[in-house]
Structure formats: structure tokens, C-alpha cells
Amino acid sequence: MSLHGSKSRFDPEVLVKGVLEGNPAMLGRAITLIESNAKRDQEPARELISRLLPHSGKAIRIGITGVPGAGKSTFIEAFGCYLCDRGLKVAVLAIDPSSSLSKGSVMGDKTRMEVLSGHENAFIRPSPSAGTLGGVARKSRETMIACEAAGYDVILVETVGVGQSETTVRSMVDIFFLLLITGAGDDLQGIKRGIMELADLLIVTKDDGENHQRALAHQQELKMVLHYLQSPTPGWTPEVLTCSSLEGRGLDAIESVLMDFRTKQQENGQWYERRRRQSLDWVQALVHEALLHAFAQHPDVASHLPDLENKVACGKLDPVSAAHQLLSHFTYPVQGE
């Protein structure tokens, strides 16, 4: 079958079998299908997810963000290798900033995590954010399902970083890590205060060498700040730890808190309640995406859009009226499709 034909080049039957067998190459192909925007791939992608979903849900989903310079990739490689060496299978979804022109990844996390990418228990998938909220790839939820079905125990989702809304990734994971450094300027501190309210675990990185005492002091400062913030997770009090990704120190403490978090959240029922809300968020996200796509592709909307945009740009029409007129031309679904 030609790649330019009307039929998808992906066979869901083959992909499901390969993913469930834990074949990394087949998992990569499955994610490529999931991320495809081609119309011919939409139905095979839905079939794939539907068949993989019953085999998912057992992994710990971790969102990781941090202030600039905190060393997210270095931490993820160190922590990922630590977990892999302990027998766990780790999948890293590195959500890259996208090129404004090509919408492709402009950073290569596989090249930044050479040791982890070579580990037999690890799988790394850089994905372009394509401008989505918080730098989160549009298909990240579906990609996590595929990784879990392939038998990965821990899913690490690296976001672009503080400065964008991280609430989207927060709605997809079980626990949220915020990486911090000592000596950040006032601007970074302001950004940090906004994101701290989403974090279940704060980690002061680069706790090594001459920075050790400063890291410990910053840890105590952050503990005091947390007293004035409401926990983002019922039944859990956020903690502050330090670590050295280069020396591997503090990674065991992070794992201990992670497992304690899972145990307590499962015991009080919040773990399953959060997963239930995530499923509902997923439904809403898919509906919003479908409606926006249908709106943009509607022939009446497309034919009136250039004129209305020109009028708004020239000050001849206000944005509210322009939006109202566009919506008046929209009917869903488009007739004939």
C-alpha cells in the first residue's frame, strides 16, 4: 500500500500484539500512529487505544517541571537509571518545545539522555508540543496508555518548564515534581511561587560540591513556604528534598517518598479518584479538539474568516461581533461528511 493511499499504513492488529509483547520498536510505531494527524490514521489510532486501554493503568505517572537551569533532563536520566537498575521499566515522554515553522521537535532528549536511552529497561520518546498548552503534546494521554500496556512501571513526563501553564500535565499524572535551584533571581522566584501550588514534591537539585550547604538552606526555606500553601492533593503534605543528579545522592529518598505517596493515596482512595477525573478530563479534551477542528474546516467559516479578520485588523469590526458571526455560520457536523 502506498504511503499516499487512502488506507492507513499502520495495522492495529500487529501493533497491539507488538506493544503487549513489550517490543520497543512496535511501541514506537504505535506512538507514531497515535500522534498522526492524517485522517486515514484516525480510526486505526482509536482502535489501537481501545484495545490497549484494558492493559494499562498500573504504572506510576510522574509529571516533572522546573525552573530554568534546574537540570530536568539530567535529573530524569539519573532518576530513570536509578529506577531501571532496581528492576523497574521506565518510559520517558520528553515534551519538546516546537519549531514555530515546522511544529517539530527542536530539542532531542535521546541525545541528552545517552546513558538512560541505552538501558534495556528504558524507553524515551521525544514529542513536539506543537504549541499546545503547557508544552504538553496533544496525544500525551494516549501515549501513556501505550507505554503502560507495553509493561512500563513508571512514566516520566517532562514538560517544557516553568513559565507556561503546567495545569494540563498536572491533570494527566499521579504526582507532580518541581525541580528548583539555589540562588535563582527574583523573576524565577516569582515564577516558582505560582507553580509551587501544583507540586506534590519539591526537589532542590545540584546538591553537590560547594553548593551543598546552600541547597540545605534553600530546602528549609521552602519547607517554611509550604506551610502557607494548600496541598494540591487531598490527604498529602508536600515534601521538600535535595538531590545531586551527578553524584546520584538523594535519589533513594525521592523513590521512598514516591512509593509512600502511592501507598497513602491508594489507601485513602484519592489515587483512584484522581484517575477517574483524568478520564473525564480526557473526554473533554477530545471533544474540544474535535469541535475546534470541525470549526476550522467548516466551509462557511473558512470562506468568511479572511474578510472578518481583515475587518477586525482594520478596526472596522470588533472581535466579539466577528466571533459571533463566525459561530453563526457553523453547524456541526458538516453536511455531507
N, C-alpha and C positions, 0 to 999 in steps of 0.2 A: 504493500500500500504506500502510495506516495505521501510524503510529509505534507503536501499541499492539497491532499484529497479532503473529502468531507468527513471521513471517518477518523476517529482518534487513533493515533499511533500507539496508544497505550492499551494493554489488555488487563482489565481489573482482576481477572481470574489469576493470571500469572503473578501480578503484583501482590495480591493478597497472600498467596502461597509463599512468595519470597519474603515478604515482611514478617509473617508469622514464624518463618524459619530463622529469622534474625539475620538475614543476608543484608549487609550494609549497602551493597550496590543496588539491590532491589528497593531498599528503603529510600535511597537517593532518587531513584526513578519515580517512586510513589510520591515523594515530595514535589518533584518536578511537575507531575500531573496535578497535584493539589494546587500548586502555585500558578498553573497555566491560566491565562485569561482567554484562550481560544474557545470559541463557542462549542466546537466539536469535542472539547475535553470536559465540559461541564458535567454531563451526565455520567461518564466514566468516573470522574472525581467523586461525585455524590455516591455512586455505588461503592467505590473503594472505601470511603469513610464509613458508610453504613455497615459494611462488613467487618471493618476493623474495630469499630466502636465497642462491641461486646468484649473485646480482648484488651481494652485499655482501662485506665483509671487506677492502676496500682502504684504508679510512680509518685515521687515527691516532686512537685513543681515549684521551682525557686526562681523568683524574679530578682535580678541584680542590676542596680544602678549605682551611680556615684558621681561625686564632684569631679571636674576635670583634673587630671593628674593623679587620681586615686589609684590608678593601675587596675582597671577592671579586668582586662584580658590577662594580665599577669596573675591576678588573684584566681580567676576562673581556671587557668591552666594548672596552677598549684593545687587548688582545692579539688579540681577534677581528677588530677593524677593521684591525689591522696585517696579519694574515694574509689578510684579504679584499682589501686593497689590493695584495697581492702575487699576486693571481690565484687564491687558494685559496677553495674553498667551505666555509663553517664553519657547523656546526649546534650550537646550544647547548641542552642539556637541563637546564633550571634546576629542580631538585627542591625545591619549596617546602615549608615547614612546613605541616601541615594543620590546619584547624579541628577541634577535638575533637568538635564537634557535626555539622557538615556534611561533614567529610572533604574539603573543597575547599581550593583554594589560598588562603592568606591574604596572600601576597605576589605582586606582579605584576612579574616580571622584564622583561617587554616595556616596562613604563613606566620601569623603572630602567635600561634599555639603549636609549634612544631613538635614538642615532646608529647603533648596530650593527643594530637592528631595521629600520632604513631602508635598509641596504646590500643591494644586489641579490644579493650572494654569501652572504648570511647567512640563517639560519632559526633562530628562537628558539621553544622550546616549554616554557612553564612547566607543571609537572605536580605535583599534590598527592602528598605522600608517603604519606598515609593511614595513618600510624603504622608503616610498615614499617621494618625495621632500618636504622639509619644515615641515615634520611631519604631512602632510595633508593626511587623509585617502583617499584611491583610489576612494571610492564611495561617497565622501562628497557632491558633487553636487547633486547626485540623492537623497541622504538622506535629503537634504534641501528641495527638491521638495516635498517629502513625508510629512515632517513636516508642510510645508506651506499648503498643501492640507488638512491636519488634523485641520487646523484653527489656527495655531500658528502665533502670530503677530510679534514676534521678534525672530530671530535666532542668537544665540551667538556661534561663532566658536572659541574655544580656541586652539591655536597652542602649540607645544612643547615649543617654546620660542626662543628668540634671540640667534643667533649662527648658525642657519640653514637658508636656503633661505626661506623667507616668501612671495615671489612673487606669489607662487601658490595660497595661500589663498587670497591674495590681488585680484586675478583675479576672485574670486568667491563671493565677498561680496560687499556691497554698501559703507561701511565706515570702516576704519581701526583704531583701538585704539592701542596706545603704552603706556604701563604702565612703569613708571620709579620710582626710589627711590633716596633719597639724599645720598650723601657720597659714591657713587659707585667708585670703583678703576679705574685706567687708562685703564685696559683691558676692563672693562664693558663700559667705556665711548667710547672706540673705536668701540665696537660693536654697541653701541647706535647710533653713528653718521651714520652708514651705514643703519640702519633701519628707522631712522627718516624721510628719504626721502619718505617713503611709507605711513607715518601716516597722517591721517586727524585730529586726536585729540590726544594730548599728555596728560597723566594724571599722576601727581605725587601722588603716594599712600602714605599711612601711615602718613597722615597729622593730627597727634594727639599727645597729651601729649607734652613732651619736644621737639618733632620733628617738631612742628608746624611752628616755625619761619624759620627753615632750609628748610621746604617744600615750604614756600612762597618765600624764596630767590632763591631756585632752579627753581621755576616757572618763575621768572623774567629772570633768566639766559637763560632758554630755549626759552623764547619769543624773546630774542635778537638773539639767534642762528637761529631761524626760518626765520629771515629777510634775511638770506643768502642762504636759501634753496628754491627751486622751489616747489610749491604746487603740490602734486600728482593728484589733482582733479581740472580740469578747473572750474573757477568761485567760488572757495572756498579758503579761507585763513585758514590754520590750526590754531587751538587754543590750549592753554595750561591751564589745570585746576588742582586743587588739590582735594583730597578726603580722607576721613577716612572710610574704609570699616567696621571697628569695631564700630565706632560711627554713621555710616550712613550719615555723613556730606559730602556735595558736590555732592551727587547722583542726587539731583534735578537739579543742574546746568548742569550735564552731560546729563540728559534727555532733558533739554532745548536746548542744542547745537545739540543733535541728531535730534530732531524734526526740528530745524532751518535748519540743513543740508539737510534733506529730502525735506523740502519746497522749498529751494532755488535751489536744484538740479533738482527737478521736474519742476520748473518754467522755468529754462534755458535749459531744455531738456537733460542735462548731465546724469540724472538718467536713462532715457530710453536708451540713447546711451551706457552707461556702461552695462546695461542688455543685449543689443544687442551684444556687444563684448564678454560678458560672454558666450552667447550661441555659438558663433563661437569658442571660446576657448574650450568649452565643446566638440564640434565636433572634433577638432584637437586632444584633449586628448584621446578620444575614438578610433580614427583612429590609433594614435601612439601605444596605448595599444594593439589593435588588431594585428597590424603588428609585434610588439615585441613578442607577444605570438605565432603567426604563425611562426615566425623565429625560436624561441626556440624549437618549436615542430616539425619542418620540419625534416624528417628522414635523408636526406643527410647532413644537417647541424649538426644534433646530432651525426652522425657517424664519421664526420671529426673533430668535435670540440676537443675531448680529445687529438688527435695527434697534432693538431695545437697549442693547449695550452701548451703542453709539449715542443714543439719546441721553442715557444716564451720564456718559462720559462728557457730553457737551452741556450738561446742566438743563436739558430740555425736559427731563423726566426724573422724578425722584425714585430711589431704589425700591421703596415699598410698593409703589404703583407698578414698577417694572416686574417685580417678583409676582405680584398679583396677576398681572396679565399673562405671564408665562404659565402660571399654575392653571389659569382658566383654559389654556389650550391643551392641558394634559389630561388624558384619560388612561387608565391602567386596567387591563393590559392593552397594548397597542393592537388595534383591529388587524386581523389577518395573520398574526404571528402564532 
